[in-house]
Amino acid sequence: MRFTCGRAPKALASLIVLCLAAVCASAQGKLGRFTSEPLVMFLPDGRNVELATPLTYIDSHDITWTVPAGTRVDGASIPQVFWSFMGAPFTGKFRDASIIHDYFCVKKNRHWRAVHKVFLDGMLARDVGTTLAKLMYTAVYRFGPRWDFDIDACYCEGCPTCSSPVRQRVKYFQPRYNAGQFEELRKKLDEGQSIEALEDLADYQLNTEFLNKK
């Protein structure tokens, strides 16, 4: 087989471009993985469960999250109002991600953003639909607990305080559920807003709630 001068390098270059595109697409779609199925014991109180064996999740960035055997969790890190979307704790495709999320919300030994984000990561790994997973993540990001975080003294965009915000360190805060704000977030999700845009809106909402609460 003969190649006309110049064609082989062009063909090779095209192949390289296609391969790089495939690698990038694969990386963007990478999912985390649970290394085992959880084995739990339902406790007599009717709410808590205890892990009989460790549950380990390796997220899409290859970070390991392990819940040790003997841990008791109750699903409380997912506000009860959202159970209508996902079912009761420890049921359905949300179960394993909620166990990881529950445990680290109690331990608070990792950044609160990372703990909420691993809930989304774990849901996608368990084949929860993308739109529903994003909705549940947004709900938990907005109404789930936060710890060791900074908050501005004002967030109204324009007043003198906002022009020179004073940050306050907050040790722990459990937001209140607000149906109107949740519907605002849901609408933005339906309009195709990015996760980052939804997080910004949720941060604005929470900042306002915190300041009004004081």
Secondary structure as UniProt FT lines:
FT   TURN            5..6
FT   HELIX           7..28
FT   STRAND          33..34
FT   STRAND          40..42
FT   TURN            44..45
FT   STRAND          49..51
FT   STRAND          55..58
FT   TURN            60..61
FT   STRAND          64..67
FT   TURN            69..70
FT   STRAND          72..73
FT   TURN            76..77
FT   HELIX           80..82
FT   HELIX           83..86
FT   TURN            89..90
FT   HELIX           92..94
FT   HELIX           95..107
FT   HELIX           112..125
FT   TURN            126..127
FT   HELIX           130..143
FT   STRAND          146..151
FT   HELIX           160..163
FT   STRAND          168..173
FT   HELIX           179..190
FT   TURN            191..192
FT   HELIX           195..213
//
